[in-house]
Amino acid sequence: MEQMHSLKVSLVHLKIRSSIQENLKAASEGIHKAAKQKPAFIALPEYFSIPDSMEHFTSAEETSRNTYKPTIDFLSEISAELPDVYIVGGSVLEEDNGAFYNTSTLWRNGVLIGKYHKRNPIAVELKAGVSKGDKPAVFASDYCKVGLLVCADMFDPPTVRDVVDLGAELVFLPVAAMGTHPGVKGHPLTEKLAAENGVYVVKVGNVSSSMRGGRSAIIGPWGIIAEVTDAPKDTVLTTELDLLKLREYRMKIKLNKT
């Protein structure tokens, strides 16, 4: 893998609709808008295709049956439309050997490069029948190593550490808004994750009836680089990431630990 000094990333922050068709249409519009800025990566939120997201989430099996195939077909097709752009497919409920996982996917040129099962489902997911994943996911790209986490994974230090130990420099974190999420200023946990581990974090959220926990941002070890406003509306956020600066920061972390 050739060492690149910078790359451009886009996130598609979405206001979640009440039907899968509306959600996929909004995601398509956001992706095509982002593509005009010629990023290396375009990322979608957690559960971006599920109607009303987690507002009425009671059955993983039923939700998966209704949303998995159209979502995966959509991601494959739109990835094929955008040559050489990596698409981070937010997350979808996937059935695997009779279990249901909150699964994040990575695509390029219409091909599924890899996927990740969320290791730390929240209470409402567990109650609905979502199973816990057990393996970290880090993939090589043309720019750097990419790690996938999903929402509450960032609360679990061992889960984060596993991704960092596998060499991830860029971590995608699709999240979903929840009305029960406490109100917070900024992105303190994500900022801490980025600073302590020397990674860029692309936190990409959906919002339904509440913005709590679903506000998107692009964060470096030195702080917030860009973030959406509190307005619950579709937003495309694109920024350039300095990999050379990141690698220098990581070297300092390494030296400080020795």
BALOBA-1460 file (C-alpha; in Angstrom, 3 decimals):
// residues 258
<rec num="1" residu="m" x="0.000" y="0.000" z="0.000"/>
<rec num="2" residu="e" x="1.497" y="3.323" z="-1.100"/>
<rec num="3" residu="q" x="1.749" y="5.956" z="1.627"/>
<rec num="4" residu="m" x="-0.575" y="8.851" z="0.821"/>
<rec num="5" residu="h" x="-0.181" y="12.200" z="2.546"/>
<rec num="6" residu="s" x="-3.818" y="13.286" z="2.432"/>
<rec num="7" residu="l" x="-7.291" y="12.184" z="1.473"/>
<rec num="8" residu="k" x="-10.742" y="13.682" z="1.253"/>
<rec num="9" residu="v" x="-13.728" y="12.167" z="3.071"/>
<rec num="10" residu="s" x="-17.447" y="12.929" z="2.903"/>
<rec num="11" residu="l" x="-20.216" y="11.958" z="5.271"/>
<rec num="12" residu="v" x="-23.925" y="11.968" z="4.493"/>
<rec num="13" residu="h" x="-25.882" y="13.068" z="7.566"/>
<rec num="14" residu="l" x="-29.523" y="12.047" z="7.109"/>
<rec num="15" residu="k" x="-32.942" y="12.975" z="8.441"/>
<rec num="16" residu="i" x="-34.589" y="9.555" z="8.595"/>
<rec num="17" residu="r" x="-37.898" y="9.125" z="6.781"/>
<rec num="18" residu="s" x="-40.876" y="6.837" z="7.429"/>
<rec num="19" residu="s" x="-40.281" y="4.424" z="4.526"/>
<rec num="20" residu="i" x="-37.284" y="2.533" z="3.208"/>
<rec num="21" residu="q" x="-37.872" y="3.951" z="-0.277"/>
<rec num="22" residu="e" x="-37.669" y="7.527" z="1.011"/>
<rec num="23" residu="n" x="-34.560" y="6.732" z="3.026"/>
<rec num="24" residu="l" x="-32.754" y="5.140" z="0.084"/>
<rec num="25" residu="k" x="-33.725" y="8.079" z="-2.151"/>
<rec num="26" residu="a" x="-32.320" y="10.561" z="0.392"/>
<rec num="27" residu="a" x="-29.141" y="8.485" z="0.755"/>
<rec num="28" residu="s" x="-28.725" y="8.370" z="-3.036"/>
<rec num="29" residu="e" x="-29.124" y="12.142" z="-3.322"/>
<rec num="30" residu="g" x="-26.597" y="12.685" z="-0.526"/>
<rec num="31" residu="i" x="-24.053" y="10.303" z="-2.023"/>
<rec num="32" residu="h" x="-24.300" y="11.886" z="-5.474"/>
<rec num="33" residu="k" x="-23.965" y="15.347" z="-3.948"/>
<rec num="34" residu="a" x="-20.871" y="14.221" z="-2.040"/>
<rec num="35" residu="a" x="-19.383" y="12.553" z="-5.127"/>
<rec num="36" residu="k" x="-19.216" y="15.925" z="-6.900"/>
<rec num="37" residu="q" x="-16.527" y="16.913" z="-4.386"/>
<rec num="38" residu="k" x="-14.421" y="13.903" z="-5.450"/>
<rec num="39" residu="p" x="-13.766" y="12.325" z="-2.048"/>
<rec num="40" residu="a" x="-11.929" y="9.060" z="-1.490"/>
<rec num="41" residu="f" x="-14.609" y="7.882" z="0.965"/>
<rec num="42" residu="i" x="-18.336" y="8.553" z="1.346"/>
<rec num="43" residu="a" x="-19.974" y="7.326" z="4.554"/>
<rec num="44" residu="l" x="-23.603" y="6.747" z="5.568"/>
<rec num="45" residu="p" x="-25.185" y="6.555" z="9.065"/>
<rec num="46" residu="e" x="-26.159" y="3.620" z="11.236"/>
<rec num="47" residu="y" x="-29.479" y="2.023" z="10.185"/>
<rec num="48" residu="f" x="-29.838" y="4.682" z="7.467"/>
<rec num="49" residu="s" x="-32.453" y="2.745" z="5.486"/>
<rec num="50" residu="i" x="-34.674" y="1.614" z="8.365"/>
<rec num="51" residu="p" x="-37.950" y="3.591" z="8.570"/>
<rec num="52" residu="d" x="-37.906" y="5.873" z="11.631"/>
<rec num="53" residu="s" x="-34.568" y="4.242" z="12.543"/>
<rec num="54" residu="m" x="-34.795" y="2.987" z="16.137"/>
<rec num="55" residu="e" x="-37.930" y="4.830" z="17.191"/>
<rec num="56" residu="h" x="-40.106" y="1.701" z="16.914"/>
<rec num="57" residu="f" x="-37.424" y="-0.977" z="16.885"/>
<rec num="58" residu="t" x="-38.849" y="-4.198" z="18.337"/>
<rec num="59" residu="s" x="-37.908" y="-7.124" z="16.072"/>
<rec num="60" residu="a" x="-34.496" y="-7.586" z="14.469"/>
<rec num="61" residu="e" x="-35.833" y="-10.483" z="12.409"/>
<rec num="62" residu="e" x="-38.733" y="-8.503" z="10.950"/>
<rec num="63" residu="t" x="-36.623" y="-5.405" z="10.333"/>
<rec num="64" residu="s" x="-33.920" y="-7.446" z="8.630"/>
<rec num="65" residu="r" x="-36.457" y="-9.224" z="6.445"/>
<rec num="66" residu="n" x="-37.940" y="-5.912" z="5.294"/>
<rec num="67" residu="t" x="-34.766" y="-3.879" z="4.818"/>
<rec num="68" residu="y" x="-31.655" y="-6.012" z="4.302"/>
<rec num="69" residu="k" x="-31.910" y="-6.978" z="0.624"/>
<rec num="70" residu="p" x="-33.030" y="-3.582" z="-0.752"/>
<rec num="71" residu="t" x="-30.308" y="-1.866" z="1.286"/>
<rec num="72" residu="i" x="-27.515" y="-4.182" z="0.133"/>
<rec num="73" residu="d" x="-28.735" y="-3.984" z="-3.479"/>
<rec num="74" residu="f" x="-28.727" y="-0.191" z="-3.222"/>
<rec num="75" residu="l" x="-25.188" y="-0.084" z="-1.833"/>
<rec num="76" residu="s" x="-23.868" y="-2.432" z="-4.500"/>
<rec num="77" residu="e" x="-25.510" y="-0.468" z="-7.300"/>
<rec num="78" residu="i" x="-24.512" y="3.010" z="-6.149"/>
<rec num="79" residu="s" x="-20.965" y="1.857" z="-5.450"/>
<rec num="80" residu="a" x="-20.737" y="0.539" z="-9.008"/>
<rec num="81" residu="e" x="-21.850" y="3.965" z="-10.290"/>
<rec num="82" residu="l" x="-18.922" y="5.717" z="-8.581"/>
<rec num="83" residu="p" x="-15.650" y="4.122" z="-9.701"/>
<rec num="84" residu="d" x="-12.801" y="4.064" z="-7.167"/>
<rec num="85" residu="v" x="-14.814" y="5.738" z="-4.382"/>
<rec num="86" residu="y" x="-15.022" y="3.763" z="-1.157"/>
<rec num="87" residu="i" x="-18.566" y="3.629" z="0.216"/>
<rec num="88" residu="v" x="-19.051" y="3.004" z="3.926"/>
<rec num="89" residu="g" x="-22.570" y="1.611" z="4.014"/>
<rec num="90" residu="g" x="-23.598" y="2.829" z="7.461"/>
<rec num="91" residu="s" x="-25.188" y="-0.270" z="8.917"/>
<rec num="92" residu="v" x="-27.919" y="-2.757" z="8.133"/>
<rec num="93" residu="l" x="-29.496" y="-5.660" z="10.008"/>
<rec num="94" residu="e" x="-27.998" y="-8.829" z="8.567"/>
<rec num="95" residu="e" x="-28.971" y="-12.436" z="9.267"/>
<rec num="96" residu="d" x="-26.015" y="-14.797" z="9.596"/>
<rec num="97" residu="n" x="-26.567" y="-18.436" z="10.575"/>
<rec num="98" residu="g" x="-29.839" y="-17.633" z="12.301"/>
<rec num="99" residu="a" x="-28.456" y="-14.665" z="14.264"/>
<rec num="100" residu="f" x="-29.042" y="-10.996" z="13.473"/>
<rec num="101" residu="y" x="-26.217" y="-8.458" z="13.507"/>
<rec num="102" residu="n" x="-25.951" y="-4.699" z="13.189"/>
<rec num="103" residu="t" x="-23.551" y="-4.883" z="10.245"/>
<rec num="104" residu="s" x="-21.418" y="-2.134" z="8.732"/>
<rec num="105" residu="t" x="-20.130" y="-2.658" z="5.195"/>
<rec num="106" residu="l" x="-17.340" y="-1.286" z="3.000"/>
<rec num="107" residu="w" x="-17.749" y="-1.159" z="-0.806"/>
<rec num="108" residu="r" x="-15.757" y="-0.227" z="-3.869"/>
<rec num="109" residu="n" x="-16.681" y="-0.501" z="-7.556"/>
<rec num="110" residu="g" x="-19.830" y="-2.412" z="-6.638"/>
<rec num="111" residu="v" x="-17.898" y="-5.052" z="-4.693"/>
<rec num="112" residu="l" x="-18.257" y="-5.747" z="-0.979"/>
<rec num="113" residu="i" x="-14.721" y="-5.396" z="0.416"/>
<rec num="114" residu="g" x="-15.616" y="-6.345" z="3.960"/>
<rec num="115" residu="k" x="-18.090" y="-6.091" z="6.795"/>
<rec num="116" residu="y" x="-18.201" y="-5.733" z="10.563"/>
<rec num="117" residu="h" x="-20.693" y="-6.944" z="13.176"/>
<rec num="118" residu="k" x="-21.260" y="-4.391" z="15.953"/>
<rec num="119" residu="r" x="-19.733" y="-5.829" z="19.105"/>
<rec num="120" residu="n" x="-21.664" y="-3.709" z="21.605"/>
<rec num="121" residu="p" x="-25.390" y="-3.557" z="20.750"/>
<rec num="122" residu="i" x="-27.382" y="-1.309" z="23.066"/>
<rec num="123" residu="a" x="-30.251" y="-2.545" z="25.283"/>
<rec num="124" residu="v" x="-33.015" y="-1.843" z="22.759"/>
<rec num="125" residu="e" x="-31.113" y="-3.827" z="20.123"/>
<rec num="126" residu="l" x="-30.481" y="-6.779" z="22.412"/>
<rec num="127" residu="k" x="-34.152" y="-6.833" z="23.397"/>
<rec num="128" residu="a" x="-35.121" y="-6.850" z="19.712"/>
<rec num="129" residu="g" x="-32.865" y="-9.825" z="19.017"/>
<rec num="130" residu="v" x="-29.612" y="-8.272" z="17.776"/>
<rec num="131" residu="s" x="-26.586" y="-10.467" z="18.522"/>
<rec num="132" residu="k" x="-23.112" y="-9.316" z="19.575"/>
<rec num="133" residu="g" x="-20.284" y="-9.460" z="17.065"/>
<rec num="134" residu="d" x="-16.937" y="-10.745" z="18.294"/>
<rec num="135" residu="k" x="-14.258" y="-9.657" z="15.812"/>
<rec num="136" residu="p" x="-12.637" y="-6.292" z="14.949"/>
<rec num="137" residu="a" x="-12.626" y="-5.151" z="11.331"/>
<rec num="138" residu="v" x="-9.753" y="-3.250" z="9.692"/>
<rec num="139" residu="f" x="-9.223" y="-3.093" z="5.931"/>
<rec num="140" residu="a" x="-6.423" y="-1.845" z="3.677"/>
<rec num="141" residu="s" x="-7.339" y="0.951" z="1.264"/>
<rec num="142" residu="d" x="-5.357" y="2.915" z="-1.313"/>
<rec num="143" residu="y" x="-4.811" y="5.618" z="1.325"/>
<rec num="144" residu="c" x="-4.520" y="4.051" z="4.772"/>
<rec num="145" residu="k" x="-5.911" y="1.298" z="6.940"/>
<rec num="146" residu="v" x="-9.595" y="1.767" z="7.701"/>
<rec num="147" residu="g" x="-11.382" y="0.585" z="10.831"/>
<rec num="148" residu="l" x="-15.118" y="0.064" z="11.246"/>
<rec num="149" residu="l" x="-16.973" y="0.609" z="14.516"/>
<rec num="150" residu="v" x="-20.678" y="1.203" z="15.141"/>
<rec num="151" residu="c" x="-22.140" y="3.675" z="17.645"/>
<rec num="152" residu="a" x="-21.873" y="2.241" z="21.204"/>
<rec num="153" residu="d" x="-18.640" y="0.428" z="20.295"/>
<rec num="154" residu="m" x="-16.866" y="3.682" z="21.156"/>
<rec num="155" residu="f" x="-17.884" y="3.227" z="24.819"/>
<rec num="156" residu="d" x="-15.870" y="0.005" z="25.035"/>
<rec num="157" residu="p" x="-12.078" y="0.607" z="25.215"/>
<rec num="158" residu="p" x="-11.082" y="-2.988" z="24.281"/>
<rec num="159" residu="t" x="-13.180" y="-2.781" z="21.100"/>
<rec num="160" residu="v" x="-11.506" y="0.483" z="20.129"/>
<rec num="161" residu="r" x="-8.061" y="-0.811" z="21.045"/>
<rec num="162" residu="d" x="-8.497" y="-3.890" z="18.848"/>
<rec num="163" residu="v" x="-9.076" y="-1.688" z="15.801"/>
<rec num="164" residu="v" x="-6.149" y="0.589" z="16.617"/>
<rec num="165" residu="d" x="-3.823" y="-2.363" z="17.251"/>
<rec num="166" residu="l" x="-4.624" y="-3.650" z="13.766"/>
<rec num="167" residu="g" x="-3.277" y="-0.369" z="12.366"/>
<rec num="168" residu="a" x="-6.402" y="1.672" z="11.629"/>
<rec num="169" residu="e" x="-5.666" y="5.351" z="11.027"/>
<rec num="170" residu="l" x="-9.156" y="6.270" z="9.811"/>
<rec num="171" residu="v" x="-12.147" y="4.985" z="11.793"/>
<rec num="172" residu="f" x="-15.710" y="5.212" z="10.546"/>
<rec num="173" residu="l" x="-18.352" y="5.385" z="13.261"/>
<rec num="174" residu="p" x="-21.947" y="5.291" z="11.986"/>
<rec num="175" residu="v" x="-24.356" y="6.292" z="14.769"/>
<rec num="176" residu="a" x="-28.094" y="6.753" z="15.295"/>
<rec num="177" residu="a" x="-29.987" y="9.366" z="17.289"/>
<rec num="178" residu="m" x="-31.943" y="8.212" z="20.316"/>
<rec num="179" residu="g" x="-34.408" y="10.309" z="22.315"/>
<rec num="180" residu="t" x="-33.024" y="8.719" z="25.499"/>
<rec num="181" residu="h" x="-29.452" y="9.806" z="24.744"/>
<rec num="182" residu="p" x="-28.196" y="12.432" z="27.231"/>
<rec num="183" residu="g" x="-27.648" y="15.920" z="25.902"/>
<rec num="184" residu="v" x="-23.952" y="16.670" z="25.427"/>
<rec num="185" residu="k" x="-21.890" y="19.592" z="24.186"/>
<rec num="186" residu="g" x="-19.500" y="18.714" z="21.379"/>
<rec num="187" residu="h" x="-18.344" y="15.125" z="20.933"/>
<rec num="188" residu="p" x="-16.348" y="14.437" z="24.115"/>
<rec num="189" residu="l" x="-16.130" y="10.642" z="23.869"/>
<rec num="190" residu="t" x="-15.280" y="10.641" z="20.184"/>
<rec num="191" residu="e" x="-12.720" y="13.403" z="20.669"/>
<rec num="192" residu="k" x="-11.122" y="11.370" z="23.468"/>
<rec num="193" residu="l" x="-11.076" y="8.261" z="21.259"/>
<rec num="194" residu="a" x="-9.316" y="10.183" z="18.483"/>
<rec num="195" residu="a" x="-6.782" y="11.889" z="20.782"/>
<rec num="196" residu="e" x="-5.812" y="8.846" z="22.834"/>
<rec num="197" residu="n" x="-5.456" y="6.531" z="19.846"/>
<rec num="198" residu="g" x="-4.128" y="8.874" z="17.158"/>
<rec num="199" residu="v" x="-6.898" y="8.290" z="14.640"/>
<rec num="200" residu="y" x="-9.277" y="10.277" z="12.508"/>
<rec num="201" residu="v" x="-12.905" y="9.474" z="13.392"/>
<rec num="202" residu="v" x="-15.728" y="10.022" z="10.920"/>
<rec num="203" residu="k" x="-18.862" y="10.016" z="13.063"/>
<rec num="204" residu="v" x="-21.821" y="9.883" z="10.705"/>
<rec num="205" residu="g" x="-25.316" y="10.029" z="12.129"/>
<rec num="206" residu="n" x="-28.969" y="9.791" z="11.366"/>
<rec num="207" residu="v" x="-31.601" y="11.826" z="13.116"/>
<rec num="208" residu="s" x="-35.281" y="11.040" z="13.499"/>
<rec num="209" residu="s" x="-37.341" y="12.758" z="16.190"/>
<rec num="210" residu="s" x="-34.235" y="13.769" z="18.146"/>
<rec num="211" residu="m" x="-30.723" y="15.004" z="17.390"/>
<rec num="212" residu="r" x="-29.357" y="13.447" z="20.575"/>
<rec num="213" residu="g" x="-26.363" y="11.282" z="19.841"/>
<rec num="214" residu="g" x="-26.802" y="11.484" z="16.085"/>
<rec num="215" residu="r" x="-24.911" y="14.677" z="15.238"/>
<rec num="216" residu="s" x="-22.247" y="14.022" z="12.626"/>
<rec num="217" residu="a" x="-18.661" y="15.238" z="12.837"/>
<rec num="218" residu="i" x="-15.193" y="14.618" z="11.458"/>
<rec num="219" residu="i" x="-12.689" y="14.554" z="14.307"/>
<rec num="220" residu="g" x="-8.898" y="14.413" z="14.517"/>
<rec num="221" residu="p" x="-6.637" y="13.801" z="17.521"/>
<rec num="222" residu="w" x="-6.384" y="17.582" z="17.948"/>
<rec num="223" residu="g" x="-10.146" y="18.200" z="17.967"/>
<rec num="224" residu="i" x="-13.262" y="18.669" z="15.845"/>
<rec num="225" residu="i" x="-12.437" y="19.417" z="12.204"/>
<rec num="226" residu="a" x="-16.002" y="19.832" z="10.946"/>
<rec num="227" residu="e" x="-19.502" y="19.105" z="12.252"/>
<rec num="228" residu="v" x="-23.125" y="19.520" z="11.236"/>
<rec num="229" residu="t" x="-25.449" y="22.019" z="12.893"/>
<rec num="230" residu="d" x="-28.181" y="21.067" z="15.354"/>
<rec num="231" residu="a" x="-30.812" y="21.414" z="12.627"/>
<rec num="232" residu="p" x="-32.329" y="17.978" z="11.865"/>
<rec num="233" residu="k" x="-31.809" y="18.013" z="8.113"/>
<rec num="234" residu="d" x="-29.855" y="16.210" z="5.412"/>
<rec num="235" residu="t" x="-26.288" y="17.510" z="5.241"/>
<rec num="236" residu="v" x="-23.176" y="16.541" z="3.305"/>
<rec num="237" residu="l" x="-19.913" y="17.268" z="5.095"/>
<rec num="238" residu="t" x="-16.587" y="16.983" z="3.240"/>
<rec num="239" residu="t" x="-13.077" y="17.698" z="4.441"/>
<rec num="240" residu="e" x="-9.434" y="16.989" z="3.632"/>
<rec num="241" residu="l" x="-7.514" y="14.853" z="6.120"/>
<rec num="242" residu="d" x="-3.757" y="15.262" z="6.581"/>
<rec num="243" residu="l" x="-2.297" y="11.768" z="6.963"/>
<rec num="244" residu="l" x="1.261" y="13.045" z="7.379"/>
<rec num="245" residu="k" x="0.209" y="15.153" z="10.367"/>
<rec num="246" residu="l" x="-1.646" y="12.162" z="11.792"/>
<rec num="247" residu="r" x="1.362" y="9.865" z="11.449"/>
<rec num="248" residu="e" x="3.607" y="12.401" z="13.172"/>
<rec num="249" residu="y" x="1.095" y="12.571" z="16.025"/>
<rec num="250" residu="r" x="1.032" y="8.771" z="16.282"/>
<rec num="251" residu="m" x="4.825" y="8.678" z="16.480"/>
<rec num="252" residu="k" x="4.698" y="11.092" z="19.420"/>
<rec num="253" residu="i" x="2.149" y="8.857" z="21.188"/>
<rec num="254" residu="k" x="4.393" y="5.863" z="20.620"/>
<rec num="255" residu="l" x="7.462" y="7.683" z="21.947"/>
<rec num="256" residu="n" x="5.567" y="8.881" z="25.022"/>
<rec num="257" residu="k" x="4.604" y="5.291" z="25.851"/>
<rec num="258" residu="t" x="8.174" y="3.979" z="25.651"/>
